[in-house]
Amino acid sequence: MAEKLQEHLFVIPLRDVKRAPVWKRSRTALKDIRRFLMRHMKSEDVKIDKSINEKVWERGSEKPPSKIRVRAVKMEDGQVQAELASE
């Protein structure tokens, strides 16, 4: 099993999602979360936890949250695992 290398807490802004068509907003939000984590954690391999997916889709595809708090852990093998941060 790979050990933890880095652990970060991010508040990811999702305000740019509002520019997408109404029916594509939650899908675009998940793509933006993945893109943000790839950029900030410097890894192409990003795994998003089910809890993040449920939080984004909580109010349907038209009304994702404006920001989301995520805990990202980079493993030794370069994989990034992201989960919803407890508030």
N, C-alpha and C positions, 0 to 999 in steps of 0.2 A: 504494500500500500504506500502511496506517495505521501510524503510529509508536507505540512504547510510551509510555504516560503514567505508569502506576504499576505496580510489581511488588511483591508481598507473598508471604511464606511463611507458611502457616497449618497448624496441627495441628488438624484438625476432629474433635471428639469425636462418636462414633457410639453412645454408650451408650444413648440414648433409643430406638434401633432395637430393643432387646430387649423393648420393650413391644408391638411389632407381632406379629401371628401368625407362627409359625415359617416358614411358606412365603412370607411377604412381606418378610422382613427385608432382603435385599439390594436389592430394589426400593425399599423405604422409605429405605435408606441413601443411595441415589443422589438421591432427592428431598431428603433432608436436606442433602446436600452442596451441591446447587444452591441451596436456600433460604439456607444459611449464606453462600455466596458472594454471593448477591443482596443480603443484608443488609449484609455487611461491605465489599463493593466498590461498593455503591450503584449497581447497574445491573440492569436487567431482562433483558438479553441475555447469558446465560451459556452458553458452549460448554465441555462437559466432554470431555476427551481420552479416547481409547480405553484408555490405560494405567490410568486411574482405574477405568474400568468393569471391566477385567480383574482389577485388584487386589481390588475389592469382591466380584466373583463367583468369585474364586479357589477358595474352599472351598464353593461352592454357595450356594443361596438361603437356607439356614438358619443359616449361620455367617459373617456378614460381620465384618471387623475391628472392634475396639472404638474405634480412632482411625485417622486417615489423614493423611499429610503431603502438602500440596498447594501448588504454586507457581501463583499467579494473576497474570495480567498484564492490565491494563486498557488498551485501545487508545484512540486519539484519538476514534474514532467511538462510544465508550461500550461496545463489546463486551468481555466478559471471557473470556479463554481460560485454562482451568485444566488443568494436567498434573500427574502424579505427581512429587513432588520426589525427587531422587536422595538416597539415604541413605548 
